[in-house]
């Protein structure tokens, strides 16, 4: 009898803790989505097999697709400054990838192959239908999204004329190492998938202060720009509830790890690699890119951490030359 009584305080404490987490989750969602920082009304929608993809379209000319980095807080805002410059000579499409921004955040396990199919569908069904007689488009990706374009080009080479990668990174160098024990990765993914505890962990990682702290290493942005970007990422991470945690669970569960070097060996179209000397992860990932190959060229920007944010006009100029 006494043994049963001793359980009650523990159960009450656990219930109280879960209740506090649930309240925190609700408050964080309302706080993050109370404004309209990313201007949903300015977006267009493409409905595909992986849900609705929100995008913006600028300019006219030969088509260019721009992908943001692969993270629950990432969104098309990373590209908007450079996209404006590129739109002077190109028809520019910037999208929120599935699981990010305003696009649908499905309760699924995410993979690079799924993203490649989603991007290829968008190119075929939205871009190609608006541009007659195109043999392929140019596309650029930031950070970990490089693997998406590489995979997409291998699945359907006819869709692409050239690929540009800005500070390309491999998933394993950014999150879990491939040597992480599968049981641990699976357990971590399962925790993120839980509604209360998983959402709580997700909200702690994507609180505004945590996001702003991660932006502190970008020295080329002043405080006003950092705060504006933090607001955009904060809203993006929490739009659609806390379902961004399923993408985060897939990332930490090693479901998005890819053998970038092996895929690049099969790629034959022109590739441009743009790196900033202040991005350490990009330096580590460069070993996957054989810069001596004829179809791969590179540009290094001194003293820069995030080219698309710190020097978007200079980046747009470099991309314009490559896309010609």
C-alpha positions as CSV (number, residue, x, y, z in Angstrom):
1,X,0.0,0.0,0.0
2,X,2.8,2.4,1.0
3,X,4.6,1.5,-2.2
4,X,1.6,2.7,-4.3
5,X,1.4,5.9,-2.3
6,X,5.1,6.7,-3.0
7,X,4.3,6.6,-6.7
8,X,1.8,9.5,-6.5
9,X,4.3,12.3,-5.9
10,X,6.4,11.1,-8.9
11,X,3.4,10.9,-11.1
12,X,2.3,14.4,-10.0
13,X,5.7,15.8,-10.7
14,X,5.8,14.2,-14.1
15,X,2.4,15.5,-14.9
16,X,3.3,19.0,-13.7
17,X,6.5,18.9,-15.8
18,X,4.6,17.9,-18.9
19,X,1.9,20.5,-18.3
20,X,4.6,23.2,-17.9
21,X,6.2,22.1,-21.2
22,X,2.9,22.2,-23.0
23,X,2.2,25.7,-21.8
24,X,5.7,26.8,-22.8
25,X,5.2,25.2,-26.3
26,X,1.9,27.1,-26.8
27,X,3.3,30.4,-25.7
28,X,6.4,30.0,-27.9
29,X,4.3,29.2,-30.9
30,X,2.0,32.3,-30.3
31,X,5.0,34.6,-29.8
32,X,6.8,33.4,-32.9
33,X,3.9,33.6,-35.2
34,X,2.2,36.8,-33.9
35,X,3.7,39.0,-36.6
36,X,4.1,38.6,-40.3
37,X,7.8,39.0,-40.7
38,X,8.1,36.8,-43.9
39,X,5.0,38.2,-45.6
40,X,3.1,35.1,-46.5
41,X,0.7,37.1,-48.7
42,X,3.6,37.9,-51.1
43,X,4.2,34.2,-51.7
44,X,2.9,31.9,-54.5
45,X,2.0,28.3,-53.9
46,X,2.9,25.1,-55.8
47,X,0.9,22.0,-54.7
48,X,2.9,18.9,-55.2
49,X,3.1,15.3,-54.0
50,X,5.0,16.4,-50.9
51,X,2.5,19.1,-50.0
52,X,2.4,22.9,-50.7
53,X,5.6,24.6,-51.5
54,X,5.7,28.4,-51.0
55,X,7.8,30.4,-53.4
56,X,8.5,33.8,-54.8
57,X,9.3,34.8,-58.4
58,X,11.4,37.8,-59.5
59,X,12.4,39.2,-62.9
60,X,12.4,37.6,-66.3
61,X,14.9,35.8,-68.5
62,X,16.5,32.4,-68.2
63,X,15.3,30.6,-65.1
64,X,17.3,30.2,-61.9
65,X,16.3,28.3,-58.8
66,X,17.7,29.2,-55.3
67,X,17.5,26.9,-52.3
68,X,18.1,27.9,-48.7
69,X,20.0,25.8,-46.2
70,X,18.4,22.7,-44.9
71,X,17.3,23.6,-41.3
72,X,13.8,24.0,-39.7
73,X,14.5,27.8,-39.2
74,X,15.9,28.3,-42.7
75,X,13.7,29.9,-45.4
76,X,13.8,31.9,-48.6
77,X,14.7,35.1,-46.7
78,X,18.4,33.9,-46.9
79,X,18.3,34.6,-50.7
80,X,16.1,37.6,-51.1
81,X,18.8,40.3,-51.4
82,X,20.8,38.3,-53.9
83,X,17.6,37.3,-55.7
84,X,16.8,40.9,-56.3
85,X,20.1,41.5,-58.0
86,X,19.9,38.3,-60.0
87,X,16.4,39.2,-61.2
88,X,17.8,42.0,-63.3
89,X,19.0,39.4,-65.8
90,X,17.2,36.2,-64.8
91,X,13.8,34.8,-63.9
92,X,14.5,33.9,-60.3
93,X,12.6,31.4,-58.1
94,X,13.2,31.2,-54.4
95,X,11.3,28.5,-52.4
96,X,10.7,27.3,-48.9
97,X,11.7,23.7,-48.9
98,X,9.2,21.1,-47.5
99,X,9.5,21.1,-43.7
100,X,10.7,24.7,-43.7
101,X,9.2,28.2,-43.7
102,X,5.6,28.4,-44.9
103,X,5.8,25.2,-46.9
104,X,4.0,22.1,-45.5
105,X,5.7,20.4,-42.6
106,X,4.5,16.8,-43.0
107,X,4.7,14.2,-40.2
108,X,7.2,12.1,-42.1
109,X,10.9,11.0,-42.1
110,X,12.8,13.4,-44.4
111,X,15.5,12.3,-46.8
112,X,17.7,13.9,-49.4
113,X,16.1,11.7,-52.1
114,X,12.6,13.0,-51.1
115,X,13.9,16.6,-51.3
116,X,15.4,15.9,-54.7
117,X,12.1,14.6,-56.0
118,X,10.2,17.6,-54.5
119,X,12.7,20.1,-56.2
120,X,12.6,18.2,-59.5
121,X,8.8,18.2,-59.5
122,X,8.8,22.0,-58.9
123,X,11.2,22.5,-61.8
124,X,9.2,20.3,-64.2
125,X,5.7,21.4,-63.2
126,X,6.2,25.0,-62.4
127,X,9.4,26.5,-63.9
128,X,9.6,24.5,-67.1
129,X,5.9,25.1,-67.9
130,X,6.5,28.9,-67.7
131,X,9.6,28.9,-69.8
132,X,9.4,27.4,-73.3
133,X,12.3,25.8,-75.1
134,X,14.6,25.6,-72.1
135,X,17.2,22.7,-72.0
136,X,17.8,23.0,-68.3
137,X,17.9,25.5,-65.5
138,X,20.7,26.8,-63.3
139,X,20.3,26.3,-59.6
140,X,22.1,27.4,-56.5
141,X,22.0,26.0,-52.9
142,X,23.3,27.1,-49.6
143,X,25.1,24.9,-47.1
144,X,23.6,21.5,-46.6
145,X,21.1,21.9,-49.5
146,X,23.9,21.2,-51.9
147,X,23.3,17.5,-51.6
148,X,19.6,18.1,-52.7
149,X,20.7,19.6,-56.0
150,X,23.4,17.0,-56.6
151,X,20.9,14.2,-56.0
152,X,18.3,16.0,-58.1
153,X,20.7,16.4,-61.0
154,X,21.7,12.7,-60.9
155,X,18.0,11.6,-60.8
156,X,17.1,13.8,-63.8
157,X,20.2,15.4,-65.5
158,X,18.1,17.0,-68.2
159,X,16.6,19.5,-65.8
160,X,19.9,21.2,-64.9
161,X,22.4,23.3,-66.9
162,X,24.7,24.1,-64.0
163,X,24.8,24.0,-60.2
164,X,26.3,26.6,-57.7
165,X,27.0,25.8,-54.1
166,X,27.4,28.5,-51.4
167,X,29.5,27.3,-48.5
168,X,28.5,23.6,-49.3
169,X,28.4,21.3,-46.3
170,X,27.7,17.7,-45.8
171,X,25.1,16.7,-43.3
172,X,27.4,14.4,-41.3
173,X,29.8,17.3,-40.7
174,X,27.1,19.5,-39.5
175,X,25.0,17.3,-37.2
176,X,25.4,13.7,-36.2
177,X,28.5,11.9,-37.4
178,X,27.9,8.8,-39.6
179,X,29.7,6.7,-36.9
180,X,26.9,7.6,-34.4
181,X,25.4,4.3,-33.1
182,X,22.2,3.6,-35.0
183,X,20.3,2.9,-31.8
184,X,21.1,6.3,-30.4
185,X,20.2,8.1,-33.6
186,X,16.9,6.2,-33.8
187,X,16.1,7.0,-30.1
188,X,16.9,10.7,-30.6
189,X,14.6,10.8,-33.6
190,X,11.9,9.1,-31.6
191,X,12.2,11.7,-28.8
192,X,11.9,14.6,-31.3
193,X,8.8,13.0,-32.7
194,X,6.9,13.1,-29.4
195,X,4.3,15.8,-29.1
196,X,5.2,17.4,-25.8
197,X,8.8,16.6,-24.9
198,X,9.9,16.7,-28.6
199,X,8.2,20.0,-29.1
200,X,9.8,21.4,-25.9
201,X,13.3,20.4,-27.0
202,X,12.6,21.8,-30.4
203,X,11.4,25.1,-29.0
204,X,14.4,25.5,-26.8
205,X,16.7,25.0,-29.8
206,X,14.7,27.4,-31.9
207,X,13.9,30.1,-29.4
208,X,14.7,33.6,-30.7
209,X,17.6,34.0,-28.3
210,X,19.1,30.7,-29.4
211,X,18.7,31.6,-33.1
212,X,20.3,35.0,-32.5
213,X,23.2,33.4,-30.7
214,X,23.8,31.1,-33.7
215,X,23.9,34.2,-35.9
216,X,26.5,35.9,-33.7
217,X,29.4,34.4,-35.8
218,X,28.4,36.3,-38.9
219,X,30.5,39.4,-38.3
220,X,29.6,41.0,-41.6
221,X,26.0,41.7,-40.4
222,X,25.2,44.6,-38.1
223,X,22.9,44.1,-35.2
224,X,19.9,45.5,-37.1
225,X,20.4,42.9,-39.9
226,X,20.9,40.1,-37.4
227,X,17.8,40.9,-35.5
228,X,15.8,41.1,-38.7
229,X,17.1,37.7,-39.8
230,X,16.5,36.2,-36.4
231,X,12.9,37.3,-36.5
232,X,12.5,35.7,-40.0
233,X,14.1,32.4,-38.8
234,X,12.1,32.4,-35.6
235,X,8.8,32.8,-37.4
236,X,9.8,30.2,-40.0
237,X,10.8,27.6,-37.4
238,X,7.4,27.8,-35.7
239,X,5.0,28.3,-38.6
240,X,2.7,25.3,-38.8
241,X,3.0,24.5,-35.1
242,X,6.0,22.5,-33.9
243,X,6.1,20.2,-36.9
244,X,9.6,21.4,-37.8
245,X,10.7,18.9,-35.2
246,X,10.2,16.1,-37.7
247,X,12.8,17.5,-40.0
248,X,15.1,18.1,-37.0
249,X,14.5,14.5,-35.9
250,X,15.4,13.3,-39.4
251,X,18.6,15.4,-39.4
252,X,19.8,14.2,-36.0
253,X,18.6,10.7,-36.8
254,X,21.1,10.6,-39.6
255,X,18.4,10.2,-42.2
256,X,19.8,13.0,-44.4
257,X,23.4,11.9,-44.3
258,X,24.8,11.5,-47.8
259,X,27.9,10.4,-49.5
260,X,28.4,13.7,-51.3
261,X,31.8,12.8,-52.8
262,X,30.4,9.6,-54.4
263,X,27.5,11.5,-55.9
264,X,29.8,14.3,-57.2
265,X,32.0,11.7,-59.0
266,X,29.0,10.9,-61.2
267,X,28.1,14.5,-61.9
268,X,29.0,15.9,-65.3
269,X,27.4,19.3,-65.5
270,X,29.3,22.5,-64.6
271,X,29.6,23.2,-60.9
272,X,30.6,26.4,-59.1
273,X,31.7,26.4,-55.5
274,X,31.6,29.7,-53.6
275,X,33.1,29.7,-50.1
276,X,33.8,32.3,-47.4
277,X,37.0,31.9,-45.6
278,X,35.3,32.4,-42.2
279,X,33.0,29.4,-42.6
280,X,34.7,26.5,-40.8
281,X,32.2,23.8,-41.8
282,X,32.6,24.7,-45.5
283,X,36.3,24.2,-45.3
284,X,35.8,20.7,-43.9
285,X,33.3,19.8,-46.6
286,X,35.5,21.0,-49.5
287,X,37.4,17.7,-49.4
288,X,34.4,16.2,-51.0
289,X,34.7,18.5,-54.0
290,X,37.5,17.6,-56.4
291,X,38.4,21.2,-57.5
292,X,40.9,19.8,-60.1
293,X,38.1,18.4,-62.2
294,X,37.2,20.2,-65.4
295,X,33.5,20.7,-64.6
296,X,34.2,22.2,-61.1
297,X,35.3,25.8,-60.5
298,X,35.6,27.7,-57.3
299,X,35.6,31.2,-55.8
300,X,36.8,32.1,-52.3
301,X,35.6,35.3,-50.6
302,X,38.1,36.6,-48.0
303,X,36.8,37.5,-44.6
304,X,33.3,36.3,-45.4
305,X,31.2,33.8,-43.4
306,X,27.8,33.9,-45.2
307,X,28.1,35.3,-48.8
308,X,24.4,35.4,-49.4
309,X,23.9,37.6,-46.3
310,X,27.1,39.7,-46.1
311,X,27.8,40.4,-49.7
312,X,24.7,39.5,-51.8
313,X,25.5,41.8,-54.7
314,X,29.0,40.4,-55.0
315,X,27.6,36.8,-54.9
316,X,24.9,37.7,-57.5
317,X,27.6,39.0,-59.8
318,X,29.6,35.8,-59.5
319,X,26.5,33.7,-60.1
320,X,25.6,35.8,-63.1
321,X,28.9,35.1,-64.7
322,X,28.5,31.4,-64.1
323,X,25.0,31.3,-65.3
324,X,25.8,33.0,-68.6
